[in-house]
Amino acid sequence: MQISLPHVSPDGRTVAFVGGLMSDFGSVGGDVFTVPLAGGEPLDVTPNYPGSFNGLAWKGTQLLASSLQGSEMAVVALDPQARTARTLWSGAVTATGSGDGRFVFSADGSSAVSVHETYEQAPRIVAGHLPKLAPISRENADFAPQVASRSLVWTNEGMRSQGWLIGPRNPRAGVKHPMIVLVHGGPASAATPRYVAPGNFGNPLVRELTARGFYVFQPNPRGSYGQGLAFTRANRRDFGGGDWRDILAGVDAVVQQAPVDGARLGLMGHSYGGFMTMWGVTHSTRFKAAVAGAGIANWISYYGQNGIDQWMVPFFGATMYDDPAVYRAASPIESIRNAKTPTLLYVGERDVETPAVQSMEFWHGLRAMGVPTTLVIYDGEGHAIRKPEHQLDQRRRTIEWFEKYLK
């Protein structure tokens, strides 16, 4: 496993940390473990906990932690000796705090401060004596909601998944809308609420899509945070398997519950979401348009091209040299003959994490199959597209692509 947020206890004898199958830098989630500072075997002090911890602080012999539990963030008191967990506060928000996690706690652990936001409510500072947290800032209070959102839960193959559906605030009665399925990166991560602001701030792509009549579905299938360590590990050696079936089951749930046209579906994502988009268009004809950002077409060639290949070993169970079959089985390029979906591809020229040649390989395969496709390589960009002019261009191309094929 990988570890994050190591903290030494006040008596200097024990280290507590969050451990799990983490991948993207800064994307933390797992169980809480302790280990003697002098060395020894780590002990999981939150076994079978139904959430993913993402913040940690010692308070005497006890621990205070933050966790993602389905659609909600929570503050949890942990007793590492008794291995018990008690929820002190929870809410359906995204919380941000310090480098140690999503909340900052007072010296005695009785009070906390954080920054909270939802899809409909702009970020605000909250503070108070646990379990009561109240806003103490009003700088963003005048920002009105731009979208409507709700959490959805569905079950597939005995596993419970959660996701977010974002749409227009005032959909026209009796009208079925096209929908974009937006898959998060990671693989170990989760889609959580981020304020959709007016203008070019805070989820501008989601804002523009909903303003043009699209619904946006952000699923958290197996492999995501929020349902416990076993759920996060459930796509190990199975990329594009159960996680993809969970996404399709989530789409079915949305179509049954919302005014969405199941014949006008789009698929997109970046990084692991880009891989899942490539996988989706080579394993389904359900989606009529797709946008794959910084995806992975061929895990065999990718292993020797990228600069961060060690993240893959815990997920695949071995290096590509020791078990090439599992890498090949998860490669979208192996199923390129099944592709029919018009697909826009984009990637940064200097992307070390998912090199541009992966998008080029997939683009080449789509062209060979006669599938409408466009490849955009952004000059000087890395894994994230950061230059404002490139962000605007990528967003414009994405919207135009979906409007062309879904409307």
Sine and cosine of phi, psi and omega as CSV:
sin_phi,cos_phi,sin_psi,cos_psi,sin_omega,cos_omega
0.00,0.00,0.25,-0.97,0.13,-0.99
-0.98,-0.22,0.46,-0.89,0.00,-1.00
-0.88,-0.47,0.42,-0.91,0.04,-1.00
-0.53,-0.85,0.38,-0.93,0.09,-1.00
0.81,0.58,0.76,0.65,0.05,-1.00
-0.93,0.37,0.74,-0.67,-0.01,-1.00
-0.74,-0.67,0.77,-0.64,0.04,-1.00
-1.00,0.07,0.70,-0.71,-0.01,-1.00
-0.90,0.44,0.38,-0.92,-0.01,-1.00
-0.83,0.56,-0.52,0.86,0.01,-1.00
-1.00,0.10,0.01,1.00,0.08,-1.00
0.96,0.27,0.26,0.97,-0.10,-1.00
-0.97,-0.26,-0.37,0.93,-0.17,-0.99
-0.73,-0.69,0.58,-0.82,0.13,-0.99
-0.93,-0.37,0.78,-0.63,0.14,-0.99
-0.96,-0.29,0.60,-0.80,0.01,-1.00
-0.44,-0.90,0.28,-0.96,0.12,-0.99
-1.00,-0.10,0.79,-0.61,-0.03,-1.00
-0.80,-0.60,0.56,-0.83,0.04,-1.00
0.16,-0.99,-0.25,-0.97,0.02,-1.00
-1.00,0.01,0.92,0.39,-0.01,-1.00
-0.99,0.15,0.47,-0.88,0.01,-1.00
-0.77,-0.64,-0.98,0.20,-0.06,-1.00
-0.87,0.50,0.67,-0.74,0.07,-1.00
-0.85,0.53,0.76,-0.65,0.01,-1.00
1.00,0.03,-0.19,0.98,0.03,-1.00
-0.99,-0.13,0.99,-0.14,-0.15,-0.99
-0.96,-0.29,0.68,-0.73,0.07,-1.00
-0.08,-1.00,0.67,-0.75,0.02,-1.00
0.28,-0.96,-0.30,-0.95,0.09,-1.00
-1.00,-0.01,0.25,-0.97,0.09,-1.00
-0.99,-0.11,0.76,-0.64,0.00,-1.00
-0.87,-0.50,0.45,-0.89,0.19,-0.98
-0.82,-0.58,0.45,-0.89,0.03,-1.00
-0.47,-0.88,0.62,-0.78,0.04,-1.00
-0.86,0.50,0.64,-0.77,0.02,-1.00
-0.87,0.49,-0.50,0.87,0.01,-1.00
-0.97,0.26,-0.19,0.98,-0.01,-1.00
0.88,-0.47,0.33,-0.94,0.01,-1.00
0.61,-0.79,-0.15,-0.99,-0.02,-1.00
-1.00,0.06,0.77,-0.64,0.07,-1.00
-0.90,0.44,0.57,-0.82,0.02,-1.00
-0.90,-0.44,0.81,-0.59,0.08,-1.00
-0.97,0.23,0.93,-0.37,-0.03,-1.00
-1.00,-0.08,0.04,1.00,0.06,-1.00
-0.76,-0.65,0.77,0.64,-0.06,-1.00
-0.89,0.45,0.66,-0.75,0.05,-1.00
0.89,0.45,0.36,0.93,0.02,-1.00
-0.93,0.37,0.73,-0.68,-0.10,-1.00
-0.99,0.10,0.70,0.72,0.01,-1.00
-0.27,-0.96,-0.03,-1.00,-0.03,-1.00
-0.84,-0.55,0.86,-0.52,-0.02,-1.00
-0.98,0.21,0.63,-0.78,-0.04,-1.00
-0.63,-0.78,0.23,0.97,0.06,-1.00
-0.33,-0.94,0.46,-0.89,-0.16,-0.99
-0.41,-0.91,0.63,-0.78,0.08,-1.00
-0.41,-0.91,0.70,-0.72,0.10,-0.99
-0.98,0.18,0.65,-0.76,0.16,-0.99
-0.70,-0.71,1.00,-0.02,-0.13,-0.99
0.93,0.36,-0.79,-0.61,0.02,-1.00
-1.00,-0.03,0.01,1.00,-0.01,-1.00
-0.96,-0.27,0.20,-0.98,0.04,-1.00
-0.83,-0.55,0.63,-0.78,0.21,-0.98
-0.94,-0.34,0.70,-0.71,-0.07,-1.00
-0.64,-0.77,0.41,-0.91,0.17,-0.99
-0.95,-0.31,0.49,-0.87,-0.01,-1.00
-0.52,-0.85,0.41,-0.91,0.14,-0.99
-0.99,-0.17,0.84,-0.54,-0.01,-1.00
-0.82,-0.57,1.00,-0.06,-0.06,-1.00
0.89,0.45,-0.90,-0.44,-0.03,-1.00
-1.00,-0.01,-0.02,1.00,-0.14,-0.99
-0.87,-0.49,0.55,-0.83,0.23,-0.97
-1.00,0.00,0.49,-0.87,-0.03,-1.00
-0.59,-0.80,0.46,-0.89,0.21,-0.98
-0.96,-0.28,0.79,-0.62,-0.15,-0.99
-0.79,-0.61,0.72,-0.69,0.13,-0.99
-1.00,-0.05,0.80,-0.60,-0.06,-1.00
-0.90,-0.44,0.68,-0.73,0.17,-0.99
-0.95,-0.32,0.98,-0.21,-0.09,-1.00
-0.92,0.39,-0.40,0.92,0.03,-1.00
-0.97,0.24,-0.74,0.68,-0.01,-1.00
-0.99,0.14,-0.24,0.97,-0.03,-1.00
0.85,0.53,0.77,0.64,0.03,-1.00
-0.88,-0.47,0.43,-0.90,0.01,-1.00
-0.73,-0.69,0.73,-0.68,-0.01,-1.00
-0.76,-0.65,0.85,-0.53,-0.02,-1.00
-0.97,0.24,0.81,-0.58,0.01,-1.00
-0.99,-0.12,-0.49,0.87,-0.04,-1.00
-0.35,-0.94,0.52,-0.85,0.11,-0.99
-0.46,-0.89,0.42,-0.91,0.02,-1.00
-0.21,-0.98,0.47,-0.88,-0.02,-1.00
-0.99,0.11,0.94,0.33,-0.04,-1.00
-0.67,-0.74,0.21,-0.98,0.28,-0.96
-0.98,-0.20,0.78,-0.62,-0.04,-1.00
-0.93,-0.37,0.65,-0.76,0.11,-0.99
-0.76,-0.65,0.61,-0.80,-0.03,-1.00
-0.67,-0.74,-0.94,-0.34,-0.04,-1.00
-0.92,-0.40,-0.14,-0.99,0.05,-1.00
-0.91,0.42,-0.28,0.96,-0.01,-1.00
-1.00,0.00,-0.07,1.00,0.01,-1.00
0.47,-0.88,-0.38,-0.93,-0.14,-0.99
-1.00,-0.06,-0.19,0.98,0.00,-1.00
-0.71,-0.70,0.47,-0.88,0.16,-0.99
-0.91,-0.41,0.75,-0.66,-0.11,-0.99
-0.94,-0.34,0.49,-0.87,0.09,-1.00
-0.93,0.37,0.22,-0.98,-0.08,-1.00
-0.86,0.52,-0.60,0.80,-0.01,-1.00
-1.00,-0.01,-0.01,1.00,0.05,-1.00
0.98,0.20,0.10,0.99,-0.06,-1.00
-1.00,0.09,-0.36,0.93,-0.06,-1.00
-0.80,-0.59,0.35,-0.94,-0.03,-1.00
-0.56,-0.83,0.37,-0.93,0.09,-1.00
-0.65,-0.76,0.56,-0.83,-0.04,-1.00
-0.34,-0.94,0.10,-1.00,0.14,-0.99
-0.90,-0.44,0.82,-0.57,-0.07,-1.00
-0.89,-0.46,0.55,-0.83,0.10,-1.00
-0.47,-0.88,0.34,-0.94,0.13,-0.99
-0.73,-0.68,-0.01,-1.00,0.06,-1.00
-0.89,0.45,-0.45,0.89,-0.11,-0.99
-0.95,-0.31,-0.20,0.98,-0.05,-1.00
-0.84,-0.54,0.79,-0.61,-0.05,-1.00
-0.93,0.38,0.37,-0.93,-0.02,-1.00
-0.83,0.55,0.64,-0.77,0.04,-1.00
-0.56,-0.83,0.54,-0.84,0.06,-1.00
-0.99,0.14,0.76,-0.65,0.06,-1.00
-0.86,-0.52,0.50,-0.86,0.00,-1.00
-0.39,-0.92,0.28,-0.96,0.07,-1.00
0.41,-0.91,0.05,-1.00,0.04,-1.00
-0.99,0.11,0.87,-0.50,-0.05,-1.00
-0.84,0.54,0.69,-0.73,0.23,0.97
-0.99,-0.11,0.24,0.97,-0.06,-1.00
-0.98,-0.18,0.89,-0.45,0.08,-1.00
-0.88,-0.48,0.73,-0.68,-0.05,-1.00
-0.72,-0.69,0.48,-0.88,0.02,-1.00
-0.89,0.46,0.67,-0.75,0.09,-1.00
-0.85,-0.53,0.09,1.00,0.08,-1.00
-0.80,-0.60,0.50,-0.87,-0.03,-1.00
-0.76,-0.65,0.17,0.99,-0.06,-1.00
-0.86,0.52,-0.52,0.85,-0.03,-1.00
-0.96,-0.26,0.19,0.98,-0.13,-0.99
-0.91,0.42,-0.41,0.91,-0.07,-1.00
-1.00,0.05,-0.05,1.00,0.04,-1.00
-0.97,0.25,0.86,-0.51,-0.04,-1.00
-0.99,0.11,0.42,-0.91,0.09,-1.00
-0.87,0.50,0.67,-0.74,0.00,-1.00
-0.97,-0.24,-0.34,0.94,-0.07,-1.00
-0.66,-0.75,0.16,-0.99,0.19,-0.98
-0.94,-0.34,0.59,-0.81,-0.05,-1.00
-0.59,-0.81,0.40,-0.92,0.11,-0.99
-0.37,-0.93,0.44,-0.90,0.06,-1.00
-1.00,0.03,0.67,-0.74,0.07,-1.00
-0.87,-0.49,0.60,-0.80,0.06,-1.00
-0.81,-0.58,0.69,-0.72,0.05,-1.00
-0.59,-0.81,0.32,-0.95,-0.02,-1.00
-0.88,-0.48,0.70,-0.71,0.05,-1.00
-0.61,-0.79,0.79,-0.61,0.03,-1.00
0.80,0.60,0.60,0.80,0.04,-1.00
0.99,0.16,0.04,1.00,-0.01,-1.00
-0.94,-0.35,0.67,-0.74,-0.01,-1.00
-1.00,-0.08,0.86,-0.51,0.05,-1.00
-0.91,-0.40,0.33,-0.94,0.00,-1.00
-0.71,-0.71,0.48,-0.88,0.05,-1.00
-0.37,-0.93,0.06,-1.00,-0.05,-1.00
-0.86,-0.51,0.71,-0.70,0.08,-1.00
-0.92,-0.39,0.85,-0.53,-0.02,-1.00
-0.88,-0.48,0.72,-0.69,-0.03,-1.00
-0.49,-0.87,-0.02,-1.00,0.03,-1.00
-0.88,0.48,0.54,-0.84,0.00,-1.00
-0.94,0.34,-0.50,0.87,-0.04,-1.00
-0.77,-0.64,0.94,0.35,0.02,-1.00
-0.90,0.43,0.56,-0.83,0.00,-1.00
-0.96,0.29,0.73,-0.69,-0.03,-1.00
-0.88,0.47,0.69,-0.72,0.06,-1.00
0.98,0.18,0.06,1.00,-0.04,-1.00
-0.97,-0.24,0.74,-0.67,0.10,-1.00
-1.00,-0.05,0.76,-0.65,-0.09,-1.00
-0.97,-0.23,0.51,-0.86,0.18,-0.98
-0.94,0.35,0.38,-0.92,-0.04,-1.00
-0.68,-0.73,0.63,-0.77,0.09,-1.00
-0.96,-0.28,0.79,-0.61,0.11,-0.99
-1.00,-0.06,0.91,-0.41,-0.08,-1.00
-0.96,-0.29,0.94,-0.33,-0.09,-1.00
-1.00,-0.06,0.76,-0.65,-0.05,-1.00
-0.95,0.32,0.28,-0.96,0.09,-1.00
-0.99,0.16,-0.21,-0.98,0.02,-1.00
0.59,-0.81,-0.93,-0.36,0.17,0.98
-0.92,0.39,-0.56,0.83,-0.06,-1.00
-0.99,0.13,0.97,-0.24,0.00,-1.00
-0.22,-0.98,-0.21,-0.98,0.06,-1.00
-0.32,-0.95,0.58,-0.82,0.16,-0.99
-0.98,0.20,0.83,-0.55,0.03,-1.00
-0.77,-0.64,0.33,-0.94,-0.11,-0.99
-0.89,0.45,0.78,-0.63,0.12,-0.99
-0.78,-0.62,0.73,-0.68,-0.10,-1.00
-0.86,0.52,0.75,-0.66,0.08,-1.00
-1.00,-0.06,0.97,-0.23,-0.14,-0.99
-0.99,-0.11,0.34,-0.94,0.14,-0.99
-0.93,0.36,0.38,-0.93,0.01,-1.00
0.97,0.24,-0.54,-0.84,-0.10,-0.99
-0.97,-0.25,0.43,0.90,-0.01,-1.00
-0.91,-0.42,0.47,-0.88,0.16,-0.99
0.82,0.57,1.00,0.03,0.04,-1.00
0.88,0.48,0.76,0.65,-0.04,-1.00
-0.89,0.46,-0.53,0.85,0.02,-1.00
-0.91,0.41,-0.71,0.71,0.02,-1.00
-0.89,0.46,-0.66,0.75,0.01,-1.00
-0.88,0.48,-0.72,0.70,-0.04,-1.00
-0.93,0.37,-0.63,0.78,0.02,-1.00
-0.89,0.45,-0.73,0.69,-0.01,-1.00
-0.92,0.39,-0.58,0.81,0.03,-1.00
-0.89,0.45,-0.45,0.89,0.01,-1.00
-1.00,-0.08,0.18,0.98,0.13,-0.99
1.00,-0.09,0.15,0.99,0.04,-1.00
-1.00,0.01,0.52,-0.86,0.31,-0.95
-1.00,-0.08,0.48,-0.88,0.05,-1.00
-0.82,-0.57,0.81,-0.59,-0.01,-1.00
-0.92,-0.39,0.83,-0.55,0.01,-1.00
-0.91,-0.42,0.99,-0.10,-0.06,-1.00
-0.99,0.10,0.46,-0.89,0.14,-0.99
-0.87,-0.49,0.99,0.17,-0.05,-1.00
-0.97,0.22,0.01,-1.00,0.06,-1.00
-0.80,0.60,0.62,-0.79,-0.15,-0.99
0.98,-0.20,-0.25,0.97,0.00,-1.00
-1.00,0.02,0.20,-0.98,0.16,-0.99
-0.99,0.16,0.28,-0.96,0.14,-0.99
0.94,-0.34,-0.19,0.98,-0.04,-1.00
-0.81,-0.59,0.20,0.98,0.00,-1.00
0.97,-0.25,0.26,-0.97,-0.10,-1.00
-0.90,0.44,-0.62,0.78,-0.01,-1.00
-0.90,0.43,-0.61,0.79,0.03,-1.00
-0.92,0.40,-0.65,0.76,0.02,-1.00
-0.91,0.41,-0.53,0.85,0.00,-1.00
-1.00,0.08,-0.05,1.00,-0.18,-0.98
-0.96,0.30,-0.23,0.97,0.08,-1.00
-0.98,-0.21,0.23,0.97,0.04,-1.00
-0.89,0.45,0.77,-0.64,-0.05,-1.00
0.86,0.51,0.42,0.91,-0.07,-1.00
-0.55,-0.84,0.54,0.84,0.04,-1.00
-0.84,0.54,0.78,-0.63,0.00,-1.00
0.99,0.12,0.08,1.00,0.01,-1.00
-0.99,-0.17,-0.98,-0.18,-0.02,-1.00
-0.89,0.47,-0.56,0.83,0.02,-1.00
-0.90,0.44,-0.64,0.77,0.03,-1.00
-0.93,0.37,-0.64,0.76,0.03,-1.00
-0.91,0.41,-0.56,0.83,0.07,-1.00
-0.89,0.45,-0.66,0.75,0.00,-1.00
-0.90,0.44,-0.71,0.70,0.02,-1.00
-0.89,0.46,-0.63,0.78,0.04,-1.00
-0.91,0.41,-0.58,0.81,0.06,-1.00
-0.91,0.41,-0.64,0.77,0.07,-1.00
-0.87,0.48,-0.68,0.73,0.05,-1.00
-0.84,0.54,-0.68,0.74,-0.01,-1.00
-0.90,0.44,-0.65,0.76,0.01,-1.00
-0.90,0.43,-0.73,0.68,-0.05,-1.00
-0.87,0.50,-0.55,0.84,0.02,-1.00
-0.96,0.28,-0.44,0.90,-0.16,-0.99
-0.94,-0.34,-0.27,0.96,-0.13,-0.99
-0.78,-0.62,0.34,-0.94,0.01,-1.00
-0.98,0.22,0.90,0.43,-0.05,-1.00
-0.92,-0.39,0.69,-0.73,0.04,-1.00
-1.00,0.08,0.95,-0.30,-0.03,-1.00
-0.91,0.41,-0.18,0.98,0.05,-1.00
-1.00,-0.07,-0.05,1.00,0.00,-1.00
-0.78,-0.62,0.96,0.28,-0.04,-1.00
-0.92,-0.39,0.66,-0.75,0.11,-0.99
-0.89,-0.45,0.37,-0.93,-0.05,-1.00
-0.72,-0.70,0.72,-0.70,0.05,-1.00
-0.42,-0.91,0.27,-0.96,0.06,-1.00
0.06,-1.00,0.21,-0.98,-0.03,-1.00
-0.80,-0.60,0.63,-0.78,0.00,-1.00
0.92,0.40,-0.89,-0.46,0.08,-1.00
-0.87,0.49,-0.56,0.83,0.11,-0.99
-0.91,0.42,-0.53,0.85,0.09,-1.00
-0.93,0.38,-0.66,0.75,0.09,-1.00
-0.87,0.49,-0.73,0.69,-0.02,-1.00
-0.89,0.46,-0.52,0.86,0.08,-1.00
-0.93,0.37,-0.71,0.71,0.07,-1.00
-0.87,0.49,-0.67,0.74,0.03,-1.00
-0.89,0.45,-0.70,0.72,-0.06,-1.00
-0.87,0.49,-0.68,0.73,-0.05,-1.00
-0.97,0.24,-0.22,0.98,0.09,-1.00
-0.98,-0.20,0.05,1.00,0.01,-1.00
-0.74,-0.67,0.12,0.99,0.01,-1.00
-0.34,-0.94,0.55,-0.84,0.13,-0.99
-0.94,-0.34,0.28,0.96,-0.04,-1.00
-0.95,0.31,-0.48,0.88,-0.06,-1.00
-0.99,-0.10,0.72,-0.69,-0.11,-0.99
-0.99,-0.10,-0.13,0.99,0.07,-1.00
-0.35,-0.94,0.49,-0.87,-0.04,-1.00
-0.54,-0.84,0.49,-0.87,0.09,-1.00
-0.73,-0.69,0.92,-0.40,-0.05,-1.00
-0.94,-0.33,0.91,-0.41,0.03,-1.00
-0.98,-0.22,0.80,-0.60,0.10,-1.00
0.76,0.65,0.75,0.66,-0.06,-1.00
-1.00,0.03,0.03,-1.00,0.02,-1.00
-0.83,-0.56,0.89,-0.46,-0.04,-1.00
-1.00,-0.07,-0.51,0.86,-0.17,-0.99
-0.59,-0.81,0.98,-0.19,-0.06,-1.00
-0.91,0.42,-0.41,0.91,0.02,-1.00
-0.92,0.39,-0.81,0.58,0.01,-1.00
-0.94,0.34,-0.55,0.83,-0.01,-1.00
-0.87,0.50,-0.60,0.80,-0.06,-1.00
-0.85,0.53,-0.59,0.81,-0.01,-1.00
-1.00,-0.05,-0.04,1.00,-0.07,-1.00
-0.97,-0.26,-0.50,0.87,-0.15,-0.99
-1.00,0.01,0.26,-0.97,-0.05,-1.00
-0.99,-0.16,0.13,0.99,-0.07,-1.00
-0.70,-0.71,0.65,0.76,-0.19,-0.98
-0.92,0.40,-0.27,0.96,-0.06,-1.00
-0.95,0.33,-0.34,0.94,0.03,-1.00
-0.90,0.44,-0.43,0.90,-0.12,-0.99
-0.97,0.24,-0.45,0.90,-0.15,-0.99
-0.88,0.48,-0.73,0.68,0.05,-1.00
-0.89,0.46,-0.51,0.86,-0.02,-1.00
-0.97,0.22,-0.64,0.77,-0.02,-1.00
-1.00,-0.03,-0.24,0.97,0.05,-1.00
1.00,0.09,-0.09,1.00,-0.01,-1.00
-0.19,-0.98,0.24,-0.97,0.11,-0.99
-0.96,0.27,0.27,-0.96,0.03,-1.00
-0.89,0.45,-0.51,0.86,-0.03,-1.00
-0.95,0.32,-0.48,0.88,-0.03,-1.00
-1.00,0.01,-0.47,0.88,-0.04,-1.00
-0.58,-0.82,0.93,0.36,-0.05,-1.00
-0.91,0.42,-0.40,0.91,-0.08,-1.00
-0.89,0.45,-0.65,0.76,-0.04,-1.00
-0.94,0.34,-0.52,0.86,0.07,-1.00
-0.95,0.33,-0.67,0.74,0.00,-1.00
-0.91,0.41,-0.62,0.79,-0.03,-1.00
-0.90,0.43,-0.44,0.90,-0.03,-1.00
-1.00,-0.09,0.14,0.99,-0.10,-0.99
-1.00,-0.04,0.88,-0.48,0.01,-1.00
-0.85,0.53,-0.50,0.87,-0.05,-1.00
-0.90,0.45,-0.41,0.91,0.02,-1.00
-0.92,0.40,-0.36,0.93,-0.03,-1.00
-0.90,-0.43,0.41,0.91,-0.11,-0.99
-0.88,0.48,-0.45,0.90,0.00,-1.00
-0.91,0.41,-0.30,0.95,0.02,-1.00
-1.00,0.08,-0.16,0.99,-0.13,-0.99
-0.94,0.33,0.73,-0.69,0.07,-1.00
-0.72,-0.69,-0.23,0.97,-0.18,-0.98
-0.99,0.11,0.80,-0.59,0.11,-0.99
-0.83,0.55,0.81,-0.58,-0.17,-0.99
-0.74,-0.67,0.84,-0.55,0.15,-0.99
-1.00,-0.03,0.75,-0.66,0.00,-1.00
-0.87,-0.49,0.67,-0.74,0.10,-0.99
-0.62,-0.79,0.44,-0.90,-0.04,-1.00
-0.25,-0.97,0.41,-0.91,0.08,-1.00
-0.99,0.14,0.64,-0.77,-0.03,-1.00
-0.85,0.52,-0.59,0.81,-0.09,-1.00
-0.95,-0.30,0.46,0.89,0.00,-1.00
-0.93,0.38,0.91,-0.42,0.02,-1.00
-1.00,0.04,-0.46,0.89,-0.07,-1.00
-0.98,0.21,-0.67,0.74,0.09,-1.00
-0.72,-0.70,0.99,0.10,-0.14,-0.99
-0.81,0.58,0.49,-0.87,-0.08,-1.00
-0.85,0.53,-0.45,0.89,-0.03,-1.00
-0.90,0.44,-0.41,0.91,0.06,-1.00
-0.92,0.40,-0.69,0.73,0.06,-1.00
-0.93,0.38,-0.59,0.81,0.04,-1.00
-0.89,0.45,-0.66,0.75,-0.01,-1.00
-0.89,0.45,-0.67,0.75,-0.01,-1.00
-0.94,0.35,-0.67,0.74,0.05,-1.00
-0.85,0.53,-0.69,0.73,0.02,-1.00
-0.88,0.48,-0.67,0.74,0.01,-1.00
-0.91,0.41,-0.66,0.75,0.03,-1.00
-0.88,0.47,-0.67,0.74,0.02,-1.00
-0.89,0.46,-0.64,0.77,0.01,-1.00
-0.90,0.44,-0.48,0.88,0.01,-1.00
-1.00,0.02,-0.01,1.00,0.00,-1.00
0.97,0.25,0.39,0.92,-0.01,-1.00
-1.00,0.00,0.75,-0.67,0.05,-1.00
-0.84,0.54,0.79,-0.61,-0.05,-1.00
-0.42,-0.91,0.46,-0.89,0.10,-1.00
-0.67,-0.74,0.66,-0.75,0.05,-1.00
-0.88,-0.47,0.79,-0.62,0.06,-1.00
-0.86,-0.51,0.84,-0.54,0.08,-1.00
-0.93,-0.37,0.88,-0.47,-0.09,-1.00
-1.00,0.04,0.87,-0.50,-0.07,-1.00
-0.86,0.51,0.78,-0.62,0.11,-0.99
0.97,0.24,0.02,1.00,-0.04,-1.00
-1.00,-0.02,0.49,-0.87,0.08,-1.00
-0.99,-0.15,-0.63,-0.78,-0.06,-1.00
-0.93,0.36,-0.58,0.82,0.08,-1.00
-0.98,-0.20,0.62,-0.78,0.07,-1.00
-1.00,0.08,0.93,-0.38,-0.19,-0.98
-0.93,-0.37,-0.49,0.87,-0.05,-1.00
-0.94,0.34,0.75,-0.66,-0.07,-1.00
-0.82,0.58,-0.64,0.77,-0.02,-1.00
-0.92,0.40,-0.53,0.85,0.05,-1.00
-0.97,0.24,-0.61,0.79,0.06,-1.00
-0.87,0.49,-0.69,0.72,0.02,-1.00
-0.90,0.44,-0.66,0.75,0.00,-1.00
-0.91,0.41,-0.69,0.72,-0.01,-1.00
-0.89,0.45,-0.66,0.75,0.01,-1.00
-0.92,0.40,-0.67,0.74,0.01,-1.00
-0.88,0.47,-0.72,0.70,-0.01,-1.00
-0.89,0.45,-0.64,0.77,-0.01,-1.00
-0.89,0.46,-0.75,0.66,-0.03,-1.00
-0.90,0.43,-0.68,0.73,0.01,-1.00
-0.90,0.44,-0.60,0.80,0.00,-1.00
-0.90,0.44,-0.73,0.68,-0.02,-1.00
-0.94,0.35,-0.61,0.79,0.02,-1.00
-0.92,0.40,-0.58,0.81,-0.01,-1.00
-0.91,0.41,-0.68,0.73,-0.14,-0.99
-0.98,-0.18,-0.27,0.96,-0.04,-1.00
-0.94,-0.33,-0.17,0.99,0.03,-1.00
-0.89,-0.45,0.00,0.00,0.00,0.00
